[in-house]
Amino acid sequence: MSNPPHLKYSKEHEWVSLGDGDTVTVGITKHAADALGDVVHVELPSVGDTVSAGETCGELESTKSVSDLYSPVSGEVVEVNAEVQENPGLVNEGPFTEGWLFRVRVSDDAGTAELLSAEEYTAFAEG
């Protein structure tokens, strides 16, 4: 699976959908989902939490390990994916679709300028 060109990416292997207005959607990439293996537990930030770009905001537990989840942007968490919390396997099945993790209302200094294009991320991940 290639990385969707309309998304932006962090070097911590999260993707960001810079969509409507000031709210963005965050998930992990297919590369990260494959590296983790079968995800069995997802710990996400809570609605109302403030997250900062590049800082941990949760955990993803797989059959292989527990990995920190980093926020690729700064702002306030406005929604979390309850379905992925109930069925963590969605992260593996559809990391760019139903496996999204949380939505953030980005702050003025959200850190989006540091994000990579799909082409840049692909080169980084294959590195």
N, C-alpha and C positions, 0 to 999 in steps of 0.2 A: 504494500500500500504506500502510495506516495503521500507526501505532506500537502494538504490542501493549500493552494496558493493564496487564498483569501485570508488565511490566518497569520498571526505573528507568533514567534516562538522565543522561549528563553533558553539559556544554556543549561538550565536545570531540567530541561525536557518537558516543560509545560507549554501548552498553546493558549492563545488569547484570541477571541473573536471580538474585534473592535467593531461593534455593531451600532445599534441605534443609540443616539445621544451619549450620555456619560456612563452607561452601564456596559460592562464587558463580561463575557463568559470565559471560564477557565477550565481546562482539562489537562490530562497528560497525553503525551504523544504516543503513537503506535510503537515507536522505538522503545520508549520507557515501559509501556505495558508489556511488550515482548520480553524486555530485560528482567522485569519483575517476576514474570511467570503468572500463575493463577492468583489473582487478587482475592483474598478471603475476608478482609476487613478494611474499611475506609473510615478514617477519623478526619472530619472536616471542621473548618472554623464554624462558629455559630453566626446566625443572622444578627447583625448589629456590631459584630467584632470589627475592629480596624486592623487591616493587614498592611504590611509594608513590602515593597518590591525587594525580592532577594532574601526575605526572611521566612523561616518555617511557619506554617500555619496549620499543619495537620500531619497525618501519617497514612501510609499505605502499607498494609501487611499482606504479604503473599506467602505462598508455600515455601519460598526460598529465603525471604528476609523481611525486615521491617525497614521502610524507607521514609525519610522525611518528605513532606510535601511543602514546596516553596510557593509563595505567591509571586507571580511575575509582575504584578502591578500593586500600587498603593491605593487604598481607599477603604470604603465600608462594605462589608459583606451584606448583600441585600437578599440573597436566596441561596440555598444549598439544594443539591439534588438528592431528595429523600429516597428516590428509587435506587440510586447507586448505593446508598447506605444500607438498604434492605437487601439488595442483590449486587454485591461488589463485583461479580463477574461481568457486569456491564462495562466495566473499565477495559476489560480484555476484548469483549465482543464488539464494542463500538466506541473506541476512545475519542473519536472526533464527532460522535453523534450522541446517542443515549447515555454514554459514559462520561458526559461532562460532569464537573465537580461542584463549582460554585460561581455565583455572579457577584461582581463588585461594582459599586458606584465609584468610579475613579476620582481621585483628588487631582488638583491642578498639577501637582508634581508626581504623577502616577508612575513614572518610569517607563512609559511606553516607547520612548525614543531609544531605549537600550535593547528593545526586542529585535529579533532577527526575521528576515523574510524566509519564506519556505525554502528558497534556493540556498540561502546562507545557512539555515538550520540543517538542511540535508548534508551539506558539505561538512558542517561541524560534527554532526552525529556519525558520519562515516569516517571522520577524522583520522 
